[in-house]
Amino acid sequence: METYTVLRHFADSWFLVAMALFFLGVILWALRPGSRVSHRDTAMIPLRNDSADACKNDCENCKCGSVAAIEVPK
């Protein structure tokens, strides 16, 4: 047998089974019961505003864009 034929038979049988098991394992790992908190924390990353917490508004003309730096007209 040629090398190509042997590798082709391996890819058509056992490697396909291995890829399917890996795919199912990744899905089960992502949906495990203990990962809810981790997924919720990761989903909230774009909504965090860490730069506003770091600003102390100590500069004379603060342009950091934090809510505390915006002056509300009276």
HELIX and SHEET records of a PDB file:
HELIX    1   1 THR A    3  ASP A   12  1                                  10    
HELIX    2   2 TRP A   14  ALA A   30  1                                  17    
HELIX    3   3 PRO A   33  SER A   35  5                                   3    
HELIX    4   4 ARG A   36  ALA A   43  1                                   8    
HELIX    5   5 ILE A   45  LEU A   47  5                                   3    
HELIX    6   6 ASP A   50  ALA A   54  1                                   5    
HELIX    7   7 VAL A   67  ALA A   69  5                                   3    
END                                                                             
